Amino acid sequence: MTEFEALEKRISVRAYEKRPPAPQLVAELQAAVDACNAGSGLHFQLIDKSAAQKPAVKLAPGMFSGEVYICVLLVGPEDALGGELVGYFSEKLILKAVSLGLGTCWVAGTYDRKSVTPELHEGEKLWGVVPLGYAVEKIPLLQRTVRSRIRAKDRKIETFVESDYPYTSLPGWIRAGAEAVKAGPSAVNQQPVNIVYKGGLVTMRLWKEKKNEMMYNDLGIAKYQFQVGAENAGVRGFWNFGEDGEFIAE
Ligand SMILES: Cc1cc2nc3c(=O)[nH]c(=O)nc-3n(C[C@H](O)[C@H](O)[C@H](O)COP(=O)(O)O)c2cc1C
């Protein structure tokens, strides 16, 4: 499965089988975590409780079902830029997990904090957790309802791009990037990120006046999603981080 196919397939999985991922997959996930941490200043930690058959994290039973034996603790610098980096690299990791056939969910709130013990260096914090396991084949009604209710509030695609041009006349790769941003996860599906295409430059910004720290995770996630969507439409590039950071097409 390509990264773009994983992007198209990804949803937040809230119902897991009681079956640990195969060791080969865990090794690939560990390599992906190490790649995220290398040179980024992040401190993601893979927790593997499959041998003990114990939950790697206790997820809120009202929201989640089944068991997860593997999770990644999203530890990174506690400032806004750290939040954005956590978002960007967590999404890279999530798409990798989906391409390996696993289900995931970004979880910032609905888990028992006492059930995990992250290693924290000075200036770092735990931004959230990513459970990793096999999604049950048929999504239970409760989870389906949670998702469709929250996704019903999706913004219209045209509102994702601020530009001097109408949405329909924007370059195809920018529209592809916008579609990918829309398809991505965001906290409570708030979709707080806009793509700004002005004077030939592509940047992103948080459009809501009232900011919260999870929006910086959303900003990083949106940057990664945009990059994968644009690349699939033929334009490879990379982002500068920070709220006004530009997308540099290669
Ligand atoms: C920063 C962040 C925090 C999130 N926290 C939670 C959470 O605590 N519990 C939960 O069930 N989902 C959480 N989510 C998942 C969102 O609810 C989900 O991405 C959104 O509703 C869109 O649905 P989808 O991911 O299935 O496309 C979080 C997502 C992000 C990006």
The ligand as a Tripos MOL2 file, in Angstrom:
@<TRIPOS>MOLECULE
LIG
   31    33     1     0     0
SMALL
NO_CHARGES

@<TRIPOS>ATOM
      1 C1         -4.7030   16.1760   18.3330 C.3       1 LIG1
      2 C2         -5.8190   15.1470   18.2910 C.ar      1 LIG1
      3 C3         -6.3840   14.6860   19.4660 C.ar      1 LIG1
      4 C4         -7.3880   13.7120   19.4430 C.ar      1 LIG1
      5 N1         -7.8670   13.2090   20.6320 N.ar      1 LIG1
      6 C5         -8.8250   12.2340   20.6080 C.ar      1 LIG1
      7 C6         -9.2780   11.6500   21.8220 C.ar      1 LIG1
      8 O1         -8.8520   11.9950   22.9210 O.2       1 LIG1
      9 N2        -10.2110   10.6570   21.7420 N.ar      1 LIG1
     10 C7        -10.7120   10.2100   20.5480 C.ar      1 LIG1
     11 O2        -11.5460    9.2980   20.5490 O.2       1 LIG1
     12 N3        -10.2940   10.7580   19.3650 N.ar      1 LIG1
     13 C8         -9.3600   11.7440   19.3820 C.ar      1 LIG1
     14 N4         -8.8990   12.2690   18.1960 N.ar      1 LIG1
     15 C9         -9.4330   11.7800   16.9010 C.3       1 LIG1
     16 C10       -10.4190   12.7900   16.2690 C.3       1 LIG1
     17 O3        -11.6250   12.7950   16.9800 O.3       1 LIG1
     18 C11       -10.6210   12.4010   14.7970 C.3       1 LIG1
     19 O4         -9.4240   12.5340   14.1060 O.3       1 LIG1
     20 C12       -11.6590   13.2590   14.1060 C.3       1 LIG1
     21 O5        -12.9080   13.0840   14.7050 O.3       1 LIG1
     22 C13       -11.7930   12.9040   12.6080 C.3       1 LIG1
     23 O6        -12.1640   11.5580   12.4110 O.3       1 LIG1
     24 P1        -11.2360   10.5230   11.6310 P.3       1 LIG1
     25 O7         -9.8690   10.5810   12.2460 O.co2     1 LIG1
     26 O8        -11.8990    9.1870   11.8210 O.co2     1 LIG1
     27 O9        -11.1860   10.9370   10.1960 O.co2     1 LIG1
     28 C14        -7.8910   13.2370   18.1970 C.ar      1 LIG1
     29 C15        -7.3200   13.7240   17.0100 C.ar      1 LIG1
     30 C16        -6.2830   14.6510   17.0480 C.ar      1 LIG1
     31 C17        -5.6730   15.1090   15.7650 C.3       1 LIG1
@<TRIPOS>BOND
     1     1     2 1
     2     2     3 ar
     3     2    30 ar
     4     3     4 ar
     5     4     5 ar
     6     4    28 ar
     7     5     6 ar
     8     6     7 ar
     9     6    13 1
    10     7     8 2
    11     7     9 ar
    12     9    10 ar
    13    10    11 2
    14    10    12 ar
    15    12    13 ar
    16    13    14 ar
    17    14    15 1
    18    14    28 ar
    19    15    16 1
    20    16    17 1
    21    16    18 1
    22    18    19 1
    23    18    20 1
    24    20    21 1
    25    20    22 1
    26    22    23 1
    27    23    24 1
    28    24    25 2
    29    24    26 1
    30    24    27 1
    31    28    29 ar
    32    29    30 ar
    33    30    31 1
@<TRIPOS>SUBSTRUCTURE
     1 LIG1         1 GROUP 0 **** ****
